[in-house]
Amino acid sequence: MYIEHKHFKLPNNSSEVDVYISPTGSIQFMIEGREKVLEGDFHKLAFKKIESGVDLVYKTRSVKSSWDIILSKKDAELVSRMIDEADENFEIIMRDL
């Protein structure tokens, strides 16, 4: 399957982040300088507008596996479009099977 990749600069600092989105419903954020990868199912994501951009929040029942990342408004819109496209691609793949 084709995994979509984008590279962004985070608005709150000089760190950069790589975003990977799979049609199977998974998303990963690899932040420069951090060993931990933020990952999860994009159906558990919420986009929350804040003053400095958009807070992308991933909530689960476990506090340890929940996370959030602040993106610029433009980057958050792109991630949202990428998620929508991945959902559409998955539906096409499943129909073709």
N, C-alpha and C positions, 0 to 999 in steps of 0.2 A: 504494500500500500504506500501511497505517496504521503509523506509527512511534510507539511508546510513549515517553513522556517523564516523568522524575521529577527532582525537585530535592532535594538532600541537603546537610547540613552535615557536613564531614569531622571525625572525632573528634579528630585530633591537632592541629588548629589551627582558626582561625576562618574558613578558606576554605570556599566553597560549591562544589558541583559539580552540573552538569546531566548526566543520563544519558539517552541515546537508544538505543532498541533496535528494530531492524527485523526483521520476520519473515523476511527474506532471510538472516539469520544474522550481521548486523553489530551492533556495539556501539560507542558513542562516549561518552567522558567529557570534558566541557569544564569545566576547573577555573578558577574565578574568579581573575583575575590572571595566568594563564599563557596564552601565545599558542599553545603546542603542544596539539593535541587528541590524547588517547589513544584509539586506535581499533583495531579488529580483529574477527576472527571469533570468536563466542562458543563455538565448539567447541574453541578453544585456550586457554580460560580455566580456571583452577583456583582454588578457594576454600580458603584455608589459615587455620585458626583460630590467632590469636595473642593475647597478653595484652590488647592494647589494642583488639581487635575482630577483624576478618577481613581478611586480606590477599588481595586479588583480583589474581592473577598471570596475565599474558599472556606466554606464551613462544613464541618463534619461533627459527629457526636463526640469525637475525641478532640480535646483541645490541642493535643500534641500534633495531630495531623491537619489542623486548621491553619490557614495562613492568609496573608494579604500582601499586596504589592501596589504601590502608587505609580500610575502611568500618566503621561500627558493625555489630554483629551483626544488629540489626533491619534496617538498610539493605541489608546483604548478602543477607539472606533474601528481601527484597523484589526485589532484582535477580535472584536465582536464580529466583523465581516468574515474574518478567517474561520471563526467557529461556525457561522451560518453556512459557509461554503463547504466546510468539512462535513456538516450534517447532511447537506444535499448530496455530496459525493458518496457518503455512506449509503444513503437511500438508493442511489443509482446502482451502486455495487450490489446491494441486496436484491434489487429488482432483477438485475441481470443474472443472478444465481438462480 
